[in-house]
Structure formats: structure tokens, C-alpha cells
């Protein structure tokens, strides 16, 4: 009473329909050539997850990691997460691995001179304010303002607070705490000119609670702790 399914057979059938080569095998050579020539390809966003975006380029599914998301996408993210699905993007290949069916893309190198000039007005460690324009599974997109250095209200540049830089504690779902339009004060922890964005942090503006807690304990001290999880790597305890 069960249906046996296979995505592999579906891919092979699609490959034949799209003329990818004999036996339904994907034509990896065009992506290898694009990587060597650093040429740009057009892709469509299929899915957004905590790691980045699943994109389709010339009939092949690939991955755009959140670390490779640039100004082009961030500037469009204010339209809402649902609007990103189906969005056309210009991409460059950075990794092709046919054996593991892996295709990785980037948006680097597509930034205008105006954006780069704007980014040069910021410094690592600088505190800036801005409003959330998008809440994505992997982070918060913030339209950054800085009145302290130039008097201008809005630099017209987007920054990204990765989910790991939101709080010292692990955050599972950003949408439960943050909404579009929320005003934030954040710290600049990176300036990526090739992607045209600021890397921002919320947690750096607060003290790491581990430092205070760790001061209570000494080496060789015997303590009671609660078992949180057990795996092949070991046992995790909570103090």
C-alpha cells in the first residue's frame, strides 16, 4: 500500500527533456566554463532557507549561500520573503562538483561605484541605526542610517545581521521576535565591498553572558549539571 518515489528518475527525465546530454546527465561543462571565465549567469530563486537560497540556473538547481548574498538581493528583499521566490538574479559560479551534484553561486562583483563609495563611509566597530526591511530565515536585512558622521539621514545601503549575530543565545525563528519596520541599533562587524553590504551584529552590543557565568567556576571543581543531549561527539551539560 505504499508508493515508491524517486527524485533521481525525475531529474534524469528532466535532463532528457532539456537536452542536457546523453543518458539524462546534467551538462556540467557549461558551468565549469562559466567558472573559469568568471562569466555571469541568470538564475531564478526557488527557495529561501537558513543557509541561503536554492536557485535554478539553465535548468540546474544550485545554491547561493547567505555568505554570498549581495546588494542586488538585499535591495529586493524589502518586498517580502514571498516576493523573493521567482526573483531573477545575476550569479557567478564559484564551485562545481559533478561527483557530489554540487553547484555553488555568488553575487560578488556586481556592485556599483556609488555603493562602494557609500560603504567607505563606515568603519568596523561603528554603531549605526536602521530599520528592518526584511526578516529572512538566515538573518535580518537592515536599511542603515548614520547621522553621526555626515548628517545624512539615510546612506541607502543595506546591512545583514546573520542569525548567529542576533543574540548570544541560539535563535531558532527570527520572525517571532523581529518585524519589518523595527528600529535597531547595531554594530558594524564587516564591510564587504565585493558584495556591497555591511555585516552587522546585535549581540556585540551586549556582554557575553558566558564570561560572567564562567567566572563562577574553577578548574577541577566538582559541580552538578543537567544532561541536555548525548551524541557520538559526547555529552552536553547545562550548568
KOLSEPA-733950 format. One record per atom (N, C-alpha, C, CB): z, y, x. Coordinates in pm, whole numbers, plus 50000, padded with zeros to 5 digits. Last residue first. Glycine has a CB too. Example, Ala and Ser with C-alpha at 12.3 -4.5 7.8 and 13.67 -1.06 7.14 Angstrom:
% residues 2
507084977551285
507144989451367
507875000351290
505724994051408
507804943151319
507804955051230
507804967051320
509054955351131
END
This chain:
% residues 239
532995240252477
534355244452505
534745255352408
534495249252651
530975212652416
531255226252375
532715229452400
530915228252227
528775192452616
530065195252555
530155209852516
531195191652651
526295168152647
526555182552633
527855184452558
525375189752560
525465143052875
526255146552758
526525161652760
527605138452756
522125133452986
523575134652998
524225138252868
523935144953102
519515125752959
519835135453065
521335136953086
519225149053032
519445109852741
519255103352870
519615112652985
517825098552885
522135124352541
520745120852569
520665113652702
519845133352570
524185138052296
524095127852401
522615124252418
524955115152366
526005167852199
524835158952196
524875149352314
523515167052198
528675176752183
527635182752098
526435173552086
527195196252155
532045169552196
530715164452229
529705170152129
530685148752226
534435193552286
533765186352177
532375181952222
533675195152050
537135191052522
535885196752475
535275187652368
534895198652591
539875199552727
539385192052613
538125198952560
540475190852500
540085198753088
540055205552959
539595195952851
539135217852964
541235202753410
541015192853304
541125199753169
542045181153315
539685218153687
540605219453573
540235209153467
540565233753514
537895218553892
538815207153887
539825208153773
539545205854018
537615254153883
537135241153931
538255230853926
536575242354075
538675270653579
538585269153722
538065255453760
539925271453786
538115294253313
538175280653364
538035280553517
537075272053300
537755319853232
538965313153184
539155299453250
538905311453033
535295328253312
536445333053390
537745326153349
536595348053373
533565319353118
533665311453241
534865315553325
532385312953324
533745339952930
534305326752899
534525318653025
533385319252803
532425360853060
533815362453020
534485348952995
533905371152894
529885349553101
530635355053214
532125356053181
530095368853254
528915343352849
529275332452939
530155337353054
528015325752994
528105366252720
529415360752686
529865349652781
529405355552545
526665392752878
526505378352866
527885372252838
525875372252995
526655422852693
527225414752801
527005399952775
528705417752817
523545438252594
524905433552566
525365424352680
524965426052430
521005443352664
521815454952630
523245451052592
521175462752516
519715419652689
520125426152813
520985438452788
518915429952893
518905412552434
520155406952484
520625413552613
519985392152508
516445424752394
517605429452319
518895424852386
517545424452174
513665433252593
514825424652571
515885431852489
515415420152705
510075431552651
511305438152612
512435428152590
511095446452486
507175438952812
508075427952781
509465433952765
508055416852893
504385457152695
505705457452755
506445444652718
506505470052710
500855452252763
502055451952679
503305453752763
502125438852600
498375445052876
498525457352803
499765458052716
497345459552720
497805424753043
497855421352901
498035433752814
498985411452875
497845438153282
496665429853254
496625425153109
496645417753347
500345450453284
499155458753267
497925450353232
498885466753393
503345445253182
502185436753209
500915444553181
502235423853123
506465449953272
505305458053236
504065450453278
505365472353304
509765440453170
508485437353234
507385446353183
508115422753210
511925449453041
512185439853149
510885435753219
512875427353093
513285475952875
512035471352934
512355462053050
511155483552983
515465470652602
515315473652745
513995468052795
516495467852827
515795487352281
515555475752367
515415480352512
514285468152322
516745494151960
516805499152096
516735487152188
518105507652122
514895494351652
515605487451759
515685496051884
514925474151792
514485494151301
514505501951424
515365494751527
515045516351398
512435474751087
513735476451152
513595484451280
514375462851182
509825469751016
510355483050989
511715485551048
510415485250844
510255436150927
509305446550967
509855460150925
507905444150903
513445422351012
512405425450916
511485436150973
513025430150782
515645396451126
514835408351150
513735409851046
514225407851291
516945373151043
517745384551092
516945397451097
518295381451229
515135354750962
516405355250888
517215367650925
517225342650915
513045355251137
512835361551007
514115362450925
511785354050929
513725339651355
513855354151366
513775361051230
512775359551458
515385310951388
514445317151294
514655332251295
514615311451151
517025303851608
516045294351554
514975301151471
516745283851470
518425313751907
517955318351777
516855309051728
517445333151784
521255308552107
519945303652066
519615308351925
519895288252074
522795338052244
522855325452173
521445321252131
523795326452050
521885361652342
522365351852439
522505338152375
523715356352499
518795372452187
520255371152191
520635360852296
520825367152052
516085377152258
516685383952142
518195383852150
516225377352012
514765362852445
515365375452489
515975383352374
514325383852558
513625341552321
514695338552417
515395351152466
514135330952536
511595353652178
512735348352103
513915345252196
512325335852025
510495383752339
510435369352320
511705364452252
510225362052455
509395412352230
510705406652259
510595391752233
511855413352172
506795432252337
507145419352280
508525415152326
506105408652319
505265463652243
506055455252332
506435442452261
507305462552380
502515486152225
503345475552169
504085468052278
502495465952087
502045521352210
501975508952286
502925498852224
502315511352436
502195547852134
501095539752085
500925526952165
499835547552087
504255564252192
503305561852300
502095553852252
503995554552415
505595589351999
505085575651996
504025573852104
504495572251857
506605614652050
507315605951958
506855591451969
507135610751816
507075630052366
506165624752265
506905614652178
504935618252331
508795636652566
508915644152443
507975639252334
508665658452469
508905622552799
507775631552780
507865640052654
506515623752776
511305608152820
510555611552940
509445621852919
509975599252997
512535604152567
513315609252679
512465614452794
514225598652729
511255592152361
511335606752356
511955612652482
512125611152235
509395566452294
510225571152405
510205586352408
509745565252541
508655536852110
508735551452119
509625554952237
509285557751986
506655508452043
507655515152125
507505530352121
507555510352268
506645484651813
505885496651847
506855506251914
505205503151720
507175450751881
507805463751861
506845474851902
509125464751940
507355418751767
506415428751816
506965442451779
504975426551758
509435392351856
509315404551777
508315413951843
510695411451760
508515356751871
509125369251915
508905380751818
508585372952048
507405333451774
507825333451914
508425346751959
506655330152002
506765337751506
507635326551540
508165327051683
506895313651518
507055373751455
506285361651480
507225350151515
505265363951595
507105401551285
508065391151321
507285378151332
509245390051214
505975434451356
505655420551320
506775411451368
504305416151382
507015458851411
505795458751329
505375444651291
504655465651403
510025474951455
509385461751448
508155462751358
510375450851394
510095504951644
510195498251515
509465484851521
509615507151401
512135517851916
510885514851847
511155507751716
509975506351934
513285530252233
513455527252091
512105524752028
514195538752018
514405519652558
513465526252470
513765522352325
512005522652507
515635520352882
515965517752742
515035526052655
517465521152711
514375505553181
514435517153092
514775512752949
513085524653093
513955483553334
515335487553313
515495499353219
515955490753443
510925495353466
511785483753445
513235488653435
511625473353562
509375522853296
509985517053415
510835504953376
510825527553489
506345539253179
507585531853159
508085526053291
507385520653055
503885549753224
504955559153192
506305552453170
504605566953070
502105529753248
502635535153373
503745545453349
501505541653454
501225526452990
502215517053043
502855522353171
501575503553070
499265546352973
500475547452893
501585538652950
500195543552749
497315535553142
497935548453176
499245550253100
496975560053145
496635512952990
497225511253123
497935524053167
496145507353227
495505525552767
496715517352751
497415515652885
496355503552690
493285537952885
494305545952817
495615538352802
493805550452680
491715516952973
492335525553074
493455533953012
491285534653139
492295486552782
491625499352808
492405507452911
491465507352679
492185452452865
492995464052832
492245476852869
494365463452905
491655426252926
490905432352816
491585445252770
490765422552698
493055409653104
491855416653150
491045423153042
491005407253222
494185381852903
494305391053016
492955397553049
494845383653139
494405363352709
493815376152670
493895386252783
494505381752545
493605328552764
494385340552788
493655352552731
494665342452939
493875292652694
493195305552699
494165316852731
492485308252568
493365258252759
494295269552754
493535282652775
495395267952861
493095226352658
492245238152674
493135250352652
491035237952573
493225191552701
493935204352708
492965215652739
495045203852815
492945163552713
492485170952596
493145184752587
492755162952468
493475151552947
494615153352858
494265161752735
495755159852933
490945151453060
491695138853053
492865139752956
492205135053192
490095178553061
489505169052965
490325156252950
488105165353009
491415207053097
491855193753140
491335183453040
493415193053150
491315239653196
490525229453127
490935215853183
488975231953144
492605272253180
492835258153217
491995249053131
494325254453204
491675296953107
492475296153230
492795281753271
493765303853213
489105315052948
489655301852979
490455302353108
488535291252990
489645343052741
489155337952869
489845324652896
489415348252985
488645358052425
489515349952510
488815346052640
489955337352435
488945377752145
488175376052267
489075369352370
487605389652320
489325366751806
489875371351932
488875369152045
491195364051963
489665370451456
488775367951570
489355374251695
487355373551542
491895354751232
491575366451312
490685362651431
492855373251361
492795332951100
491405336651077
490955348651157
491185339250932
495975345951083
495185333851063
493755337851025
495825324650953
497005371251065
496545366651196
495685354051185
497735363951287
497955374750814
496675381250845
496125376850981
496835396350842
500415363050817
499365356150743
497995361950774
499625356750593
501885382350958
501605369451019
500455362350951
502845360651015
500655416150946
501395404850891
500955391750952
501225404350741
499645437551070
499065434550939
499785422850872
497575431350953
500655438051322
501335446051222
500795443751082
501225460451258
498925424651487
499995416751426
500755424551319
500955412051533
497135439851623
496715434951492
497845428051417
495545425451508
498365444851861
497995456451780
497565452351640
496885464351847
498565419151963
499785426051921
499455437851830
500575430752042
495875413652033
496515406351924
497745413751872
496905392251970
495405432852236
494455431052126
495105424252007
493245422952172
497435429752425
497425441552338
496535439552216
496965453852417
497975393452442
497825407152490
497785417652382
496595408052570
499475363552539
499085371952425
499065386552469
500045369952305
500475346752724
499125351652749
498595360252634
498175339952772
502865337252637
502885344552765
501525350652798
503325335252877
502195322152421
502725335552395
502795343852522
504105334652331
498995305952482
500455306852493
500945321052467
500915302152632
496585293952297
496855307052357
498365308552364
496185318752275
494655264552303
495975270552290
496035283852364
497055261152343
492015250152099
492685253252224
493985260452196
491795261752315
489455230651960
490785236351944
491415238552081
491685227251856
486005238151935
487085231352005
488405238451981
486795230552157
484035253751819
484295240651763
485395232851829
483075232751768
484235277651968
482995269751969
483265255351926
482365269952109
487575276451946
486525283052020
485325273752028
487005287252162
490485282051771
489265273951776
488175282151841
488825269351633
493975281351859
492705288351833
491555278351837
492485299651937
497335284951809
496265275051814
494975282251775
496565262651718
499595305051994
498605303951888
497645292451914
497825316951874
502985298552073
501825307352083
500895305351965
501085305052213
505345285052028
504795285152163
503645294852183
504335271552198
505905286651763
506875292551856
506335293151998
508155284651854
502635293851616
503905286651625
504785292851732
503655271751656
499895298251409
500835305251496
502135297351496
501075319951449
496445288251380
497875285851354
498715293851453
498215270751364
493885297051429
494095286851326
495555285851284
493615273451375
491855323751522
493235318951513
493365309051398
494235330851495
488865319151700
489475321951570
490885316151569
488605316051453
487045334351977
487815323951911
488395328751779
488935319152000
484575339052220
485135343352092
485835331752024
484035349152000
484995343952572
484555335952459
485215341252333
484875320952481
484015357852883
484805358752760
484145350552650
484955373352717
484075343053214
483385349153101
484255348552976
482035342153076
484675333353465
485605342753400
484945350153284
486135352853503
483255313353577
482585326353571
483465337353512
481325325253489
485035292153546
484555295753680
483945309753683
483525285553728
485315291653265
486485294153351
486045298753489
487345281353364
482735285653185
483325298353143
484545301853227
483715297852995
482515259953295
481635270653342
482215284353307
480225269153282
484405247053139
484585247353284
483745258553344
484205233753346
483175250052894
484455256652916
484795257353065
485575249452839
480905234752925
480725248852895
482035256752915
480225250652751
481955208952969
481265216053078
481125230953051
479895210053100
482945195752753
483895203552833
483195212352936
484855194152904
482075187252463
481325192452576
482235201752658
480045199952529
483655157752334
483545172352346
482785176352472
484935178952346
481815129452219
482735135152317
482535150252325
482515128652455
480115115252054
481085123951991
482055130352088
481835116451890
478165101152186
479385094152154
480455103052094
479915087852277
476775129452354
476725115552314
478095109852287
476045107452417
477585162552222
477175153052325
477235138952273
478045154552448
478125179652019
478905181052143
478475171352251
480365179152113
477085185851763
476215183851878
476935185352010
475085193451872
478565186651543
478375199351612
477555197851739
479715205451644
478645160151462
478045170051371
477725182851445
478975172851253
480025148751672
478635144951650
477935155351564
478545131051583
482515160651636
481795162751760
480325159451746
482405154451871
483335150551395
483035164851404
482225167851528
484325173151405
483755124151475
482745127151373
482345141851380
483265123751233
485845127651657
484575121951703
483455125151605
484695106751722
487805137851489
487295146051598
485955140951647
488285146351713
488225115651324
487755128251265
487145137151372
488915135451195
489235096951500
487945094251436
487355106851376
488105083551327
491645110151558
490665107651663
489285105251604
491095095851749
493225109651340
492615122551373
491535120751478
493685132451422
493485084851102
493185087251243
492565100951261
492245076451299
495525064250885
494765076350915
494535077651064
495475088750862
495885040850637
495915042450782
494975053850820
495515029250855
497915039950355
496625044450408
496765046750558
496135057450336
499615011950211
499595023750297
498165027150341
500485021550421
500004987850080
500005000050000
500005012750083
501185000049910
END
